[in-house]
Amino acid sequence: MTETQSTQPESTAYDVVVLGAGPVGENVADRTRAAGLTTAVVESELVGGECSYWACMPSKALLRPVVARADALRVPGLSRSVQGPLDTDAVLARRNSFTSDWKDDGQVRWLEGTGADLYRGQGRLTGPRTVTVTGADGGRRVLTARHAVAVCTGSRARLPDLPGLDGVRPWTSREATGAQSVPGRLVVVGGGVVATEMACAWQALGSRVTVLVRGEGLLDRMEPFAGEMVAEALTEAGARIRTGTSVKSVTRENGTVLVTTDGGDRIEADEILFATGRAPRTDDIGLETVGLEPGSWLAVDDSLRVTGHDWLYAVGDVNHRALLTHQGKYQARIAGAAIVARAAGEPVRAEDWGAHAATADHAAVPQVVFTDPEAASVGLSLAEAERAGHRVRAVDVDLSSVAGAGLYADGYKGRARMVVDLEEEILRGLTLVGPGVGELIHSATVAVAARVPIARLWHAVPSYPTISEVWLRLLEAHRDA
């Protein structure tokens, strides 16, 4: 079965009903189907979700040529060959290919290959274990779940409450990753991941970018030096960054965006991107029919089951634990395993690091910001570890001291910080900033998630000459502190 065509309400029973066919919903369905549970998946937009068409894939496709060119410019013998501007048409065409031109045929084939049934339309809870799907033709279908309903509807961009903003037609992350031409002047409001990545991409593609940050700096959820180094690089590339600045009003006149700041300054632009946070896509899925508040984040236990509802799961962004695609997919694997165990009447292993507990959400969340330079982190920052009551030490190393960094690029700039728990002698977190560091973070993720003792890390030998030798420099700095 693929699309709902009936105009008459019909009812079909499944073991599991999944709301949302993004990466999170797909992974829940894959796990439950692999265990033999009948599964229905409901999607109101494109199968593959936000990540595939408006977030991870198109944004990284835009950024890859930017970062590759920046790396090449730092290598003698190659730098002269890449002195000119990027081929904008080729960059955008490659980005389009990674979204399959915003068509989901391939994703539909994959989902159907799992044996799950796909229903296109708006899915809403209409009572416990019941989802009603309204198709584009107005037809309705009632789906009942014997064991579980999983809400995997993700999040959407949150816009500020500014008068007349709708008439300005501002960019959100969707427009920023999907634009088919380069704006001459772009104002970016925000200092997080979307803001920094899109500022980096569009500046390199030819926009004159101004970043307005309400706080003191960029990437405020990482170690302070991460935002500082990314800001320095953006400034060197030509972007203007203004911290401690809020937008008071925005208008569009004759195609030009006019921005007034709280300090009274006026900035003109061709487009304005608001990257000011996310809101859960739970406002129109019938939460009120099961005693929950529409538009709210959904509180869950570590098996991703919604508090007070033994049949309802909230997986991915909607639970507000870690708004990252890879973390949502991790949660989906955990939730799928928990649903299967409960359906079979088997014990649910909910202890830390058990098969049915998303413990990594608390202790080992990795993230890469694909700017130039890249910023990557896992686990707790120094400030977070101290607030959590751990007795910790920060160990800092200049990445340029590593032979592999010098080979990677002339004038390599980078920094690493290891947060060591002094009582348990394990890592609580690690942050890296520098070209190419995104590919290094998984080794740190393994060390944090596995609680590898510092003494054992000395036996994990990094290959020479790679940037991963930073591990030795960090261990030596900890030893000598």
Salt bridges, closest charged atoms under 4 A:
GLU3 OE2 - ARG120 NE 3.31
GLU10 OE1 - ARG141 NH2 3.64
ASP15 OD1 - ARG146 NH1 3.05
ASP15 OD1 - HIS147 NE2 3.89
GLU45 OE1 - ARG174 NH2 2.95
GLU45 OE1 - ARG281 NH2 3.33
GLU50 OE1 - ARG174 NH2 2.77
GLU50 OE2 - ARG278 NH2 3.87
ASP71 OD1 - ARG74 NH1 3.16
ASP104 OD2 - ARG120 NH2 3.00
GLU197 OE1 - LYS60 NZ 2.73
GLU223 OE1 - ARG417 NH1 3.01
GLU232 OE2 - LYS413 NZ 3.72
GLU236 OE2 - LYS413 NZ 3.79
ASP265 OD2 - ARG242 NH2 2.38
GLU268 OE1 - ARG185 NH1 3.55
ASP270 OD2 - ARG185 NE 3.11
GLU271 OE1 - ARG252 NH2 3.09
ASP283 OD1 - ARG156 NH1 2.93
ASP284 OD2 - ARG124 NH2 2.82
ASP302 OD1 - ARG321 NH2 2.77
ASP302 OD1 - HIS362 NE2 2.86
ASP310 OD1 - ARG129 NH2 3.68
GLU351 OE2 - ARG349 NE 3.35
ASP361 OD2 - ARG321 NE 2.63
ASP372 OD1 - ARG74 NH2 2.84
ASP396 OD2 - ARG415 NH2 3.32
ASP396 OD1 - ARG417 NE 2.69
ASP421 OD2 - HIS390 ND1 3.80
ASP421 OD2 - ARG428 NE 2.88
GLU423 OE2 - ARG391 NE 3.61
GLU424 OE2 - ARG428 NH2 2.99
GLU424 OE1 - ARG451 NH2 2.12
GLU425 OE1 - HIS478 NE2 3.57
GLU476 OE1 - ARG473 NE 2.90
ASP480 OD1 - ARG479 NE 2.76
